[in-house]
Every structure is written in C-alpha cells, then in structure tokens.
Amino acid sequence: MSRQRCLTLGASVLIALFAPPAVAVAQGRLTLPPGAVSVVGAFADHRVDTGLGLERAFGPMFGAQLDVEPDPRFGVSLRALGGTLDAKLPGSETRSVGELALTSRLDVLSWFRGTVSAVGRSYSGALARQHWSELSLGGEGHAPLIDGILDASLGLSLAPVVRVTGRQGPDLAVAGSARLRHSGERLDLSLGYSLERYDFPVVEGTRRVEEISMLTLRAGLRFGRRPPASAQ
C-alpha cells in the first residue's frame, strides 16, 4: 500500500464517519460523533544493523492526530508525523522522516481490543529516498490505573504485509507498545512508547535488521457528545 493510497483510505473513512452528522445539519441540528483533535510530539530512534555495522539516527517529530469514536466499542485514529533524524554513529546518515498512520480499534472484551493499522512512511537522505508501507493486525490489553482518570494499555502487533522500495520485504515485522491515557470531558492526553522491528532475509551471508522506537506525547481537545457511562 503506497502512501497515496493510505491518504485516500484515511479520507474515505473520515468522510464515511462524518456523513451522518452532515445529514443532521441539513435537518437543523448538529450531532458530532465523539472524538478528539490533538497535537503530537515524538522522539524517534531509528537503528539499522546492516550485518556489517550499526547505523543510528534519532530526533524529534511533530504532527497531529484525529480520533473519531462513532460507537462506544469502535474507534478510528488518523495520525501524521514528520521530522529530521540526525546521524549519531559513523557511517550513519541524517534523514527526514514522514509518516501517516490509520488505525481502527474494536473492543472485543472489557479488557481487550483488536487493532488494524495501515502505515505509510518515507525516509529521505542525501543519497536516496525510501518508501515503506504496511498493514498490521494486533491487539491491546487495557485496564484503569486510576478509575475515571488514568488508563494503561499494552499492545502487540504483527505486520503480514510490508513493502519497501528498492528492497525485498522483511521475513518478520512485529511491534509492541505501552501507553498511559487520560480521557476527560474536555482533555484527551496520552504518553506512549512503541518499538517496531523488521528482520530482512539473509543476502550474501548478512542479515539486515531495522528498528524504530518512539516516545510519544499527545495532547488533544475532545468534541462531540459521549454516550452515557452505563452504555460504555
């Protein structure tokens, strides 16, 4: 899936979600599905083990996120991030990174939700530009740490489809995440950490492994009316 297709898919999902409220406006009343608009800041660390040495670059990334929850058990998030990762080891390259991620979540149990994500990511350096696209499936376990104030979640996902320009796709692509979240009446705040690992096939006796980790802070304002607590 190319980054352009990710953009198209994200736009289609959001249009579909907001279509019912548009009808409501025509009838003289406005009812938005619950959600949040957020600013996002992240510190990203990109490591590449080429089999001949380690390359490393890290730096800040900034962007925005839109969350929509048309149903108490279902939500969709669209996030865009961009920044520059500075080379930190000899032989490494400073590169610009852009990412667009569309994620849907469905509560399966009171403590577990399934996730499906489509991600487009690009790396641009002095010598080349590389595009990544992936589709991943996973799940998150979640529980309240402070009832009504702070929730915690742990997630794990597997990407069966990963495409990388100019290179054969990885044999294995897995990711893990941890997050603390406060979702109040007006504010929606979260602090999270994620780690993605990609193991590529052995070529001429060497195996390439790439990892990207992010420490992410998100601060948003909520909109729309939530269903009564008894319905959640």
Buried (B, 14 or more C-beta within 10 A) or exposed (E): BEBEEBBEBBEEBBEEBBEEBEEEEEEEEEEBBBBBBBEBBBBBBBBBBBBEEEBBBBBEBEBBBBBBBBEBEBBBBBBBBEBBBEBBEEEBBBBBBBBBBBBBBBBEEEEBBBBBBBBBBBBBBEEEEBBBBBBBEBBBEBEEEEEEEEBBBEBEBEBEEBBBEEBEBBEEBBBBBBBBBBBEEEEBBBBBBBBBBBBBEEEEEEEBBBBBBBEBBBBBEBBBEBEEEEEE
